[in-house]
Amino acid sequence: MSGGANDDRRTDGGVARPGADVPDRRPMLEGTVVRYEDKPDECTLHPSEPTERECTTAWITAKEGSYVSAVAWR
């Protein structure tokens, strides 16, 4: 047999072995919408559980009208 199991319980081919733990599938990003009466609403994408550095660097904010749905984009 070529190669052994990796630390994450996958074979060298990247295929999970039967009985291997299923990785946590929580979302890595969240979206927060802030609604305003006097200006366009804003949608901010941010890490679910940010590190200290991500608290100030890993945010994307878009004003209503500057984004479209994935269906419309296709």
DSSP file (Angstrom, degrees, kcal/mol; ACC not computed):
  #  RESIDUE AA STRUCTURE BP1 BP2  ACC     N-H-->O    O-->H-N    N-H-->O    O-->H-N    TCO  KAPPA ALPHA  PHI   PSI    X-CA   Y-CA   Z-CA
    1    1 A M              0   0    0      0, 0.0     2,-0.5     0, 0.0     0, 0.0   0.000 360.0 360.0 360.0 135.8    0.0    0.0    0.0
    2    2 A S        -     0   0    0      2,-0.0    10,-0.3     0, 0.0     0, 0.0  -0.752 360.0  -9.8 -93.0 130.5    1.4    3.4   -0.9
    3    3 A G  S    S-     0   0    0     -2,-0.5     2,-0.2     8,-0.1     3,-0.0   0.263  72.3-110.6  73.0 159.3    1.5    6.1    1.7
    4    4 A G        -     0   0    0      1,-0.1     8,-0.3     7,-0.1     2,-0.2  -0.493  43.8 -66.4-114.4-173.2   -0.2    6.1    5.1
    5    5 A A        -     0   0    0     -2,-0.2     6,-0.2     6,-0.1    -1,-0.1  -0.533  48.5-129.2 -77.3 142.8   -3.0    8.0    6.7
    6    6 A N    >   -     0   0    0      4,-2.9     3,-1.8    -2,-0.2    -1,-0.1  -0.333  32.3 -96.9 -80.3 170.2   -2.7   11.8    7.2
    7    7 A D  T 3  S+     0   0    0      1,-0.3    -1,-0.1     2,-0.1    -2,-0.1   0.788 124.9  58.4 -59.1 -28.0   -3.3   13.5   10.5
    8    8 A D  T 3  S-     0   0    0      2,-0.1    -1,-0.3     3,-0.0     3,-0.1   0.215 120.2-108.4 -90.4  17.2   -6.8   14.4    9.3
    9    9 A R  S <  S+     0   0    0     -3,-1.8     8,-1.3     1,-0.2     2,-0.3   0.732  78.1 128.1  66.4  27.0   -7.6   10.7    8.8
   10   10 A R  B     -A   16   0A   0      6,-0.2    -4,-2.9     1,-0.0    -1,-0.2  -0.830  61.2-116.2-106.8 151.5   -7.6   10.8    5.0
   11   11 A T    >   -     0   0    0      4,-1.8     3,-2.5    -2,-0.3    -6,-0.1  -0.326  40.8 -96.0 -72.4 168.3   -5.6    8.6    2.8
   12   12 A D  T 3  S+     0   0    0     -8,-0.3    -1,-0.1     1,-0.3    -9,-0.1   0.741 125.7  65.1 -59.8 -21.3   -2.9   10.2    0.7
   13   13 A G  T 3  S-     0   0    0      2,-0.2    -1,-0.3   -10,-0.0     3,-0.1   0.508 116.1-114.2 -78.7  -4.0   -5.4   10.3   -2.1
   14   14 A G  S <  S+     0   0    0     -3,-2.5     2,-0.5     1,-0.3    -2,-0.1   0.565  72.5 133.2  86.1   8.3   -7.6   12.7   -0.1
   15   15 A V        -     0   0    0      1,-0.0    -4,-1.8    -4,-0.0    -1,-0.3  -0.817  59.2-119.0 -97.6 129.6  -10.5   10.3    0.3
   16   16 A A  B     -A   10   0A   0     -2,-0.5    -6,-0.2    -6,-0.2    -7,-0.1  -0.401  27.8-124.4 -65.6 137.6  -11.9   10.0    3.8
   17   17 A R    >   -     0   0    0     -8,-1.3     3,-2.1     1,-0.1    -1,-0.1  -0.523  36.2 -89.0 -79.1 149.9  -11.7    6.6    5.3
   18   18 A P  T 3  S+     0   0    0      0, 0.0    -1,-0.1     0, 0.0     3,-0.1  -0.345 116.4  23.3 -56.4 136.6  -14.9    4.9    6.5
   19   19 A G  T 3  S+     0   0    0      1,-0.3     3,-0.1    -3,-0.1     2,-0.1   0.369  88.5 141.1  87.2  -4.8  -15.5    5.8   10.2
   20   20 A A    <   -     0   0    0     -3,-2.1    -1,-0.3     1,-0.1   -11,-0.1  -0.398  63.0 -94.9 -68.8 148.0  -13.4    9.0   10.0
   21   21 A D        -     0   0    0     -3,-0.1    -1,-0.1     1,-0.1     0, 0.0  -0.349  36.9-120.2 -61.7 141.2  -14.8   11.9   11.9
   22   22 A V        -     0   0    0     -3,-0.1    -1,-0.1     1,-0.1     3,-0.1  -0.719  33.3-115.7 -82.2 129.2  -17.0   14.3    9.8
   23   23 A P        -     0   0    0      0, 0.0     2,-0.2     0, 0.0    -1,-0.1  -0.263  35.8 -91.6 -64.8 153.4  -15.5   17.8    9.9
   24   24 A D        -     0   0    0      1,-0.1     0, 0.0     2,-0.0     0, 0.0  -0.483  36.9-164.6 -64.3 128.1  -17.4   20.6   11.5
   25   25 A R        +     0   0    0     -2,-0.2    -1,-0.1    -3,-0.1     3,-0.1   0.002  33.5 142.2-108.8  26.8  -19.5   22.2    8.7
   26   26 A R        -     0   0    0      1,-0.1    22,-0.1     2,-0.1     2,-0.0  -0.365  63.7 -92.6 -64.3 148.2  -20.5   25.5   10.5
   27   27 A P        -     0   0    0      0, 0.0    -1,-0.1     0, 0.0    21,-0.1  -0.363  26.7-155.0 -62.6 140.7  -20.5   28.5    8.1
   28   28 A M  S    S+     0   0    0     20,-0.1    20,-2.1    19,-0.1     2,-0.3   0.706  79.2  42.6 -87.0 -22.8  -17.2   30.4    8.0
   29   29 A L  E     -B   47   0B   0     18,-0.3     2,-0.3    19,-0.1    -1,-0.1  -0.922  65.9-163.8-124.0 150.4  -18.9   33.6    7.0
   30   30 A E  E     -B   46   0B   0     16,-3.0    16,-2.4    -2,-0.3     2,-0.5  -0.918  13.0-138.6-125.0 155.5  -22.1   35.3    8.1
   31   31 A G  E     -B   45   0B   0     -2,-0.3     2,-0.4    14,-0.2    14,-0.2  -0.962  15.0-170.4-115.9 134.0  -24.0   38.1    6.5
   32   32 A T  E     -B   44   0B   0     12,-2.6    12,-3.0    -2,-0.5     2,-0.5  -0.988   6.7-157.4-124.6 127.5  -25.5   41.0    8.4
   33   33 A V  E     -B   43   0B   0     -2,-0.4     2,-0.5    10,-0.2    10,-0.2  -0.903   2.6-164.0-106.7 128.8  -28.0   43.4    6.8
   34   34 A V  E     -B   42   0B   0      8,-3.0     8,-2.5    -2,-0.5     2,-0.4  -0.959  11.6-151.7-110.7 123.8  -28.4   46.9    8.4
   35   35 A R        -     0   0    0     -2,-0.5     2,-0.3     6,-0.2     6,-0.1  -0.806  11.3-169.2-101.2 135.4  -31.5   48.7    7.2
   36   36 A Y        -     0   0    0     -2,-0.4     5,-0.1     3,-0.4    -2,-0.0  -0.895  21.9-151.3-120.5 150.1  -31.6   52.5    7.1
   37   37 A E  S    S+     0   0    0     -2,-0.3    -1,-0.1     1,-0.1     4,-0.1   0.780  98.6  35.8 -85.0 -30.5  -34.5   54.9    6.5
   38   38 A D  S    S+     0   0    0      2,-0.1    -1,-0.1     1,-0.0     0, 0.0   0.358 122.1  26.6-111.6   5.1  -32.5   57.7    4.9
   39   39 A K  S    S-     0   0    0      0, 0.0    -3,-0.4     0, 0.0    -1,-0.0  -0.963  97.2 -65.0-155.7 168.2  -29.8   55.8    2.9
   40   40 A P        -     0   0    0      0, 0.0    -2,-0.1     0, 0.0    -3,-0.1  -0.234  56.6-106.7 -60.0 144.4  -29.4   52.5    1.1
   41   41 A D        -     0   0    0     -5,-0.1    23,-3.4    22,-0.1     2,-0.4  -0.260  34.1-137.7 -62.7 158.2  -29.3   49.4    3.3
   42   42 A E  E     -BC  34  63B   0     -8,-2.5    -8,-3.0    21,-0.2     2,-0.5  -0.969  10.5-158.7-125.0 139.5  -25.9   47.7    3.8
   43   43 A C  E     -BC  33  62B   0     19,-2.7    19,-2.4    -2,-0.4     2,-0.5  -0.976  12.6-167.0-114.7 125.6  -25.0   44.0    3.7
   44   44 A T  E     -BC  32  61B   0    -12,-3.0   -12,-2.6    -2,-0.5     2,-0.5  -0.958   8.6-156.3-117.4 127.7  -21.8   43.1    5.5
   45   45 A L  E     +BC  31  60B   0     15,-3.0    15,-2.1    -2,-0.5   -14,-0.2  -0.871  28.2 160.5 -97.6 132.0  -20.0   39.7    5.1
   46   46 A H  E     -B   30   0B   0    -16,-2.4   -16,-3.0    -2,-0.5    13,-0.1  -0.978  44.6 -82.7-150.0 157.6  -17.8   38.8    8.1
   47   47 A P  E     -B   29   0B   0      0, 0.0   -18,-0.3     0, 0.0   -19,-0.1  -0.329  32.7-134.4 -61.9 143.4  -16.2   35.8    9.7
   48   48 A S  S    S+     0   0    0    -20,-2.1   -19,-0.1     1,-0.3   -20,-0.1   0.916 101.9  15.6 -64.4 -43.6  -18.4   33.9   12.1
   49   49 A E  S    S-     0   0    0    -21,-0.3    -1,-0.3    -3,-0.0     5,-0.1  -0.701  91.2-162.2-131.3  79.0  -15.8   33.7   14.8
   50   50 A P        -     0   0    0      0, 0.0     2,-0.1     0, 0.0    -4,-0.0  -0.272  13.7-128.5 -69.8 146.6  -13.1   36.2   13.9
   51   51 A T     >  -     0   0    0      1,-0.1     4,-1.4    -2,-0.0     0, 0.0  -0.305  40.0 -94.8 -74.7 173.5   -9.6   36.3   15.2
   52   52 A E  T  4 S+     0   0    0      1,-0.2     4,-0.4     2,-0.2     3,-0.3   0.905 128.8  47.4 -59.4 -41.5   -8.4   39.5   16.7
   53   53 A R  T >> S+     0   0    0      1,-0.2     3,-1.4     2,-0.2     4,-0.7   0.903 108.3  54.8 -66.9 -41.2   -6.8   40.5   13.4
   54   54 A E  H 3> S+     0   0    0      1,-0.3     4,-1.9     2,-0.2     3,-0.2   0.750  90.8  75.4 -65.8 -23.2   -9.9   39.6   11.4
   55   55 A C  H 3< S+     0   0    0     -4,-1.4    -1,-0.3    -3,-0.3    -2,-0.2   0.776 111.7  25.3 -59.8 -24.9  -12.0   41.9   13.6
   56   56 A T  H <4 S+     0   0    0     -3,-1.4    -1,-0.2    -4,-0.4    -2,-0.2   0.465 132.1  34.3-116.9  -3.9  -10.4   44.8   11.7
   57   57 A T  H  < S+     0   0    0     -4,-0.7    -3,-0.2    -3,-0.2     2,-0.2   0.609  99.4  66.4-127.2 -15.0   -9.4   43.3    8.3
   58   58 A A  S  < S+     0   0    0     -4,-1.9     2,-0.4    -5,-0.2    -1,-0.1  -0.267  70.9 110.7-112.8  47.2  -11.9   40.6    7.1
   59   59 A W        -     0   0    0     -2,-0.2     2,-0.4   -13,-0.1   -13,-0.2  -0.942  41.6-167.7-121.7 141.2  -15.1   42.5    6.5
   60   60 A I  E     -C   45   0B   0    -15,-2.1   -15,-3.0    -2,-0.4     2,-0.4  -0.994   9.9-174.4-127.2 123.6  -16.8   43.2    3.1
   61   61 A T  E     -C   44   0B   0     -2,-0.4     2,-0.4   -17,-0.2   -17,-0.2  -0.966   2.8-177.5-121.9 135.0  -19.7   45.7    3.1
   62   62 A A  E     -C   43   0B   0    -19,-2.4   -19,-2.7    -2,-0.4     2,-0.2  -0.989  22.0-129.5-130.6 140.0  -21.9   46.6    0.1
   63   63 A K  E >   -C   42   0B   0     -2,-0.4     3,-2.4   -21,-0.2   -21,-0.2  -0.606  42.6 -87.4 -84.5 147.5  -24.7   49.1   -0.2
   64   64 A E  T 3  S+     0   0    0    -23,-3.4    -1,-0.1     1,-0.3     4,-0.1  -0.257 117.6  34.2 -52.6 135.3  -28.0   48.1   -1.6
   65   65 A G  T 3  S+     0   0    0      2,-0.4    -1,-0.3    -3,-0.1    -2,-0.0   0.157 100.5  80.6 100.4 -17.5  -28.0   48.4   -5.4
   66   66 A S  S <  S+     0   0    0     -3,-2.4     2,-0.3     2,-0.0    -2,-0.2   0.352  90.4  53.5-102.1   5.7  -24.3   47.4   -5.7
   67   67 A Y        -     0   0    0     -4,-0.2    -2,-0.4    -5,-0.1     2,-0.3  -0.955  64.1-160.2-135.5 157.0  -25.0   43.7   -5.5
   68   68 A V        -     0   0    0     -2,-0.3     2,-0.1    -4,-0.1    -2,-0.0  -0.892  30.9 -93.4-131.7 161.7  -27.2   41.2   -7.3
   69   69 A S     >  -     0   0    0     -2,-0.3     4,-1.7     1,-0.1     5,-0.1  -0.364  34.4-117.0 -71.5 156.0  -28.6   37.8   -6.5
   70   70 A A  H  > S+     0   0    0      1,-0.2     4,-1.5     2,-0.2    -1,-0.1   0.854 115.6  56.7 -61.8 -35.2  -26.6   34.8   -7.8
   71   71 A V  H  4 S+     0   0    0      1,-0.2    -1,-0.2     2,-0.2     3,-0.2   0.921 107.3  47.2 -63.6 -44.3  -29.6   33.8  -10.0
   72   72 A A  H  4 S+     0   0    0      1,-0.2    -1,-0.2     2,-0.2    -2,-0.2   0.842 108.8  55.8 -66.2 -33.1  -29.6   37.2  -11.7
   73   73 A W  H  <        0   0    0     -4,-1.7    -1,-0.2     1,-0.3    -2,-0.2   0.839 360.0 360.0 -68.8 -34.0  -25.8   37.0  -12.3
   74   74 A R     <        0   0    0     -4,-1.5    -1,-0.3    -3,-0.2    -2,-0.2   0.488 360.0 360.0 -72.7 360.0  -26.1   33.6  -14.1
